Amino acid sequence: MKKLCVFGGSFDPPHVGHEMIIKELLKLDFDHILIMPNKDVEYKQLTSSAEHRSNMVKILIEKHQNKIEFSDLEIKREGVTMTCDTVRELKILYPEYQIYFAAGSDSINALPTWDEYDYLRNNTI
């Protein structure tokens, strides 16, 4: 089975920690890597618009364009974005892939409090 890694977050703004995570992801054996900023976050106030954060992420990954793809999947979705909904959509879009999830430590530490945490735990690595 192919491996898809999704690196999600607010990226408000993208910073050195995000760059470090990207460098580590590139060392791993993923067939496809998506960088996916979210639109709305319930647990923190965002200072930049989704469009601005998307543009900053595109600049961050432009030197890795042949290995990493920007995804606006969550930005385009109506309402508050839930990771469980994103994983469901990715499973439809990428049926031949095992989905791996990467995020910053602030998000990972809060993961057990996310909506449908058990679904995420059982459907991503």
matplotlib code that plots the C-alpha trace (Angstrom):
import matplotlib.pyplot as plt

x = [0.0, 1.2, 1.9, 0.3, 1.5, -0.7, 1.0, -1.8, -2.0, -2.8, 0.6, -0.1, 2.6, 4.8, 8.0, 11.3, 9.5, 7.3, 10.4, 12.1, 9.1, 9.1, 12.8, 12.1, 9.1, 11.2, 13.7, 10.9, 9.5, 6.3, 4.9, 3.1, 3.2, 0.4, 0.9, -2.6, -3.4, -6.7, -9.4, -10.8, -9.5, -11.8, -8.9, -7.0, -7.4, -5.8, -4.1, -3.9, -6.5, -6.7, -5.6, -2.6, -1.5, -2.0, 0.3, 2.9, 2.8, 3.3, 6.4, 7.6, 7.3, 8.2, 11.8, 10.3, 7.6, 8.5, 8.2, 5.5, 2.1, 0.0, -3.5, -6.4, -8.8, -9.6, -9.5, -12.2, -14.5, -17.5, -17.8, -15.4, -12.8, -12.6, -9.7, -11.9, -13.9, -10.6, -9.4, -12.7, -12.4, -8.7, -9.7, -12.0, -9.5, -6.6, -8.1, -4.8, -2.9, -2.4, -2.8, -0.2, -0.8, 1.9, 1.4, 3.2, 3.6, 0.8, -1.7, -0.4, -0.5, -4.2, -5.1, -7.0, -9.4, -10.3, -13.7, -13.8, -10.3, -11.0, -11.8, -8.5, -6.5, -8.0, -7.7, -4.3, -0.8]
y = [0.0, 3.5, 6.0, 9.5, 11.9, 14.9, 17.7, 19.9, 22.9, 26.6, 27.7, 31.1, 31.9, 29.1, 29.0, 27.2, 24.3, 23.7, 23.7, 21.2, 18.9, 19.1, 18.2, 15.2, 14.1, 14.3, 11.8, 9.2, 6.7, 8.6, 8.3, 11.6, 14.5, 17.0, 20.3, 21.4, 24.6, 24.6, 27.3, 27.7, 26.4, 26.1, 26.1, 29.2, 32.7, 33.0, 36.3, 35.8, 35.0, 31.5, 33.0, 34.7, 31.6, 29.5, 31.8, 31.7, 27.8, 27.8, 29.9, 27.6, 24.5, 26.0, 24.5, 21.1, 21.3, 18.0, 16.2, 18.1, 19.3, 22.1, 21.1, 23.6, 20.8, 22.2, 25.9, 25.2, 23.4, 25.3, 25.9, 24.8, 22.2, 18.9, 16.6, 13.5, 14.9, 15.6, 12.0, 10.7, 12.8, 11.7, 8.1, 8.6, 10.7, 8.4, 4.9, 3.1, 5.0, 4.4, 7.9, 9.2, 12.4, 14.9, 18.1, 20.4, 19.4, 21.8, 20.0, 16.5, 17.1, 18.1, 15.2, 13.2, 16.1, 16.4, 15.4, 11.7, 11.0, 7.3, 7.5, 9.4, 6.9, 4.0, 5.5, 7.2, 6.5]
z = [0.0, -0.8, 1.9, 2.1, 4.8, 5.6, 7.5, 8.8, 11.0, 11.2, 9.9, 11.5, 10.5, 9.1, 11.1, 11.7, 13.5, 10.4, 8.2, 10.5, 10.4, 6.5, 6.4, 8.5, 6.5, 3.3, 4.9, 5.3, 2.8, 1.8, -1.7, -1.4, 1.1, 1.4, 3.4, 4.4, 6.3, 8.1, 7.7, 11.2, 14.5, 17.5, 20.0, 19.0, 17.5, 14.1, 13.2, 9.4, 6.8, 5.2, 1.9, 3.5, 5.4, 2.2, 0.4, 3.1, 3.1, -0.7, -0.3, 2.5, 0.3, -3.1, -3.0, -2.5, -5.2, -6.8, -3.4, -1.5, -2.6, -1.2, -0.4, 0.0, 0.9, 4.3, 3.3, 0.7, 3.0, 4.4, 8.2, 10.9, 9.7, 11.5, 10.9, 11.0, 8.0, 6.2, 6.7, 5.4, 2.3, 1.8, 2.1, -0.9, -2.9, -2.2, -1.7, -2.5, 0.3, 4.0, 5.6, 8.0, 9.9, 11.0, 13.0, 15.4, 19.0, 20.1, 17.9, 18.7, 22.4, 22.1, 19.8, 22.4, 22.8, 19.1, 17.7, 16.8, 18.2, 18.1, 14.4, 13.8, 15.9, 13.9, 10.4, 10.4, 11.6]

ax = plt.figure().add_subplot(projection="3d")
ax.plot(x, y, z, "-o")
ax.set_aspect("equal")
plt.show()
